[in-house]
Amino acid sequence: MKSILITGCNRGLGLGFVKALVRDRNPPNQIIATCRNLDNAKELQEIANENKNVHIILLDVTQTETFPNFASQVEEIVKDDGLNVLFNNAGCSPKSTRINFVNTEQLVDTYLVNTVAPILLTKALLPVLKKASEVNKDLPLGSSRSAIINMSSILGSISANDNGGLYPYRCSKAALNMATKSLSIDLQKDGILVTALHPGWVKTNLGGPGAPMEVESSVKGCMEVIRHLSEKHNGALYQWDGKKLEW
Ligand SMILES: NC(=O)c1ccc[n+]([C@@H]2O[C@H](COP(=O)([O-])OP(=O)(O)OC[C@H]3O[C@@H](n4cnc5c(N)ncnc54)[C@H](OP(=O)(O)O)[C@@H]3O)[C@@H](O)[C@H]2O)c1
């Protein structure tokens, strides 16, 4: 993997991925890390100052009209090599969960960040993803060629739902899973793999302090999955330890 773009890198899992990638024995030539506000990204900025392969680009994923300009900035960085991996990581979950408290704003806002943005960002970045796939056409389907990873959640699995509630989050991730499946079918002819990943229940702002996993262990497992992506992952949902999950 020569290049990877990750959304939502100022904290949580996104920041954890950037930290792990710069420490890797064989780091990507370009790590494009997005955040929506530099004031909230001090640690990410320090990493970028110390590692010339880290490029920060500002991106609020709800501002979908900025995606074409964003894609041009990415193209300037990756040039003729294209982009190997798009990691749609940025996500949100409103606090209130039960049917009596859910409202239009929560549902729509969550759907915009967790579902609409990954689909439209994929659309905007297709030319650079296709370029990487073409440049590496002798390689098998995977992250060294061209791949899109959608950060999903087991909470988006319909078959694993035995607790109800969480309408905005569960519905937005279930819809992201469906987008993952459709993209995997549509982009197979271009040699681009598309998969959905569940990182575990992790101690972040979103996961909360009661989560059993630390960012570092989730990231370590997810990186192994990403490194070994192959045909079997295309259009499917996997978790941090390599186990396949049902939709
Ligand atoms: N933690 C878990 O247990 C868990 C479990 C399953 C799945 N996930 C998924 O993992 C991903 C990362 O979550 P996390 O646990 O690292 O949560 P987090 O610590 O709350 O981080 C969320 C990230 O998403 C960014 N983000 C939110 N809205 C955005 C927007 N409109 N535009 C751009 N960036 C935006 C945040 O940026 P700001 O700081 O600017 O808000 C932040 O960088 C999410 O997709 C989440 O659904 C997490």
Ligand as a Chemical Component Dictionary entry (heavy atoms), coordinates in Angstrom:
data_LIG
# 
_chem_comp.id                   LIG 
_chem_comp.type                 NON-POLYMER 
_chem_comp.pdbx_formal_charge   0 
_chem_comp.three_letter_code    LIG 
# 
loop_
_chem_comp_atom.comp_id 
_chem_comp_atom.atom_id 
_chem_comp_atom.alt_atom_id 
_chem_comp_atom.type_symbol 
_chem_comp_atom.charge 
_chem_comp_atom.model_Cartn_x 
_chem_comp_atom.model_Cartn_y 
_chem_comp_atom.model_Cartn_z 
_chem_comp_atom.pdbx_ordinal 
LIG N1  N1  N 0  -15.533 3.328  19.059 1  
LIG C1  C1  C 0  -16.290 2.271  18.798 2  
LIG O1  O1  O 0  -16.602 1.462  19.706 3  
LIG C2  C2  C 0  -16.774 2.022  17.406 4  
LIG C3  C3  C 0  -17.462 0.821  17.158 5  
LIG C4  C4  C 0  -17.913 0.552  15.873 6  
LIG C5  C5  C 0  -17.669 1.457  14.861 7  
LIG N2  N2  N 1  -17.014 2.622  15.120 8  
LIG C6  C6  C 0  -16.815 3.551  14.010 9  
LIG O2  O2  O 0  -15.464 3.968  13.943 10 
LIG C7  C7  C 0  -15.387 5.259  13.319 11 
LIG C8  C8  C 0  -14.504 6.171  14.157 12 
LIG O3  O3  O 0  -15.148 6.369  15.398 13 
LIG P1  P1  P 0  -14.375 6.658  16.762 14 
LIG O4  O4  O 0  -14.752 5.593  17.707 15 
LIG O5  O5  O -1 -12.948 6.945  16.496 16 
LIG O6  O6  O 0  -15.169 7.982  17.224 17 
LIG P2  P2  P 0  -14.695 9.430  17.680 18 
LIG O7  O7  O 0  -13.537 9.363  18.593 19 
LIG O8  O8  O 0  -15.944 10.076 18.142 20 
LIG O9  O9  O 0  -14.186 10.089 16.311 21 
LIG C9  C9  C 0  -15.066 10.399 15.282 22 
LIG C10 C10 C 0  -14.292 11.078 14.180 23 
LIG O10 O10 O 0  -15.206 11.376 13.118 24 
LIG C11 C11 C 0  -15.084 12.760 12.817 25 
LIG N3  N3  N 0  -16.302 13.365 12.292 26 
LIG C12 C12 C 0  -17.547 13.364 12.827 27 
LIG N4  N4  N 0  -18.371 14.105 12.083 28 
LIG C13 C13 C 0  -17.629 14.585 11.049 29 
LIG C14 C14 C 0  -17.888 15.425 9.947  30 
LIG N5  N5  N 0  -19.096 15.964 9.730  31 
LIG N6  N6  N 0  -16.878 15.686 9.067  32 
LIG C15 C15 C 0  -15.640 15.171 9.272  33 
LIG N7  N7  N 0  -15.326 14.397 10.305 34 
LIG C16 C16 C 0  -16.302 14.106 11.188 35 
LIG C17 C17 C 0  -14.688 13.407 14.138 36 
LIG O11 O11 O 0  -14.176 14.710 13.909 37 
LIG P3  P3  P 0  -14.497 15.954 14.939 38 
LIG O12 O12 O 0  -13.541 15.817 16.080 39 
LIG O13 O13 O 0  -14.284 17.157 14.108 40 
LIG O14 O14 O 0  -15.919 15.785 15.387 41 
LIG C18 C18 C 0  -13.670 12.407 14.628 42 
LIG O15 O15 O 0  -12.437 12.595 14.006 43 
LIG C19 C19 C 0  -16.840 5.749  13.176 44 
LIG O16 O16 O 0  -17.291 5.521  11.853 45 
LIG C20 C20 C 0  -17.601 4.855  14.139 46 
LIG O17 O17 O 0  -18.956 4.687  13.770 47 
LIG C21 C21 C 0  -16.555 2.922  16.372 48 
# 
loop_
_chem_comp_bond.comp_id 
_chem_comp_bond.atom_id_1 
_chem_comp_bond.atom_id_2 
_chem_comp_bond.value_order 
_chem_comp_bond.pdbx_ordinal 
LIG N1  C1  SING 1  
LIG C1  O1  DOUB 2  
LIG C1  C2  SING 3  
LIG C2  C3  SING 4  
LIG C2  C21 DOUB 5  
LIG C3  C4  DOUB 6  
LIG C4  C5  SING 7  
LIG C5  N2  DOUB 8  
LIG N2  C6  SING 9  
LIG N2  C21 SING 10 
LIG C6  O2  SING 11 
LIG C6  C20 SING 12 
LIG O2  C7  SING 13 
LIG C7  C8  SING 14 
LIG C7  C19 SING 15 
LIG C8  O3  SING 16 
LIG O3  P1  SING 17 
LIG P1  O4  DOUB 18 
LIG P1  O5  SING 19 
LIG P1  O6  SING 20 
LIG O6  P2  SING 21 
LIG P2  O7  DOUB 22 
LIG P2  O8  SING 23 
LIG P2  O9  SING 24 
LIG O9  C9  SING 25 
LIG C9  C10 SING 26 
LIG C10 O10 SING 27 
LIG C10 C18 SING 28 
LIG O10 C11 SING 29 
LIG C11 N3  SING 30 
LIG C11 C17 SING 31 
LIG N3  C12 SING 32 
LIG N3  C16 SING 33 
LIG C12 N4  DOUB 34 
LIG N4  C13 SING 35 
LIG C13 C14 SING 36 
LIG C13 C16 DOUB 37 
LIG C14 N5  SING 38 
LIG C14 N6  DOUB 39 
LIG N6  C15 SING 40 
LIG C15 N7  DOUB 41 
LIG N7  C16 SING 42 
LIG C17 O11 SING 43 
LIG C17 C18 SING 44 
LIG O11 P3  SING 45 
LIG P3  O12 DOUB 46 
LIG P3  O13 SING 47 
LIG P3  O14 SING 48 
LIG C18 O15 SING 49 
LIG C19 O16 SING 50 
LIG C19 C20 SING 51 
LIG C20 O17 SING 52 
# 
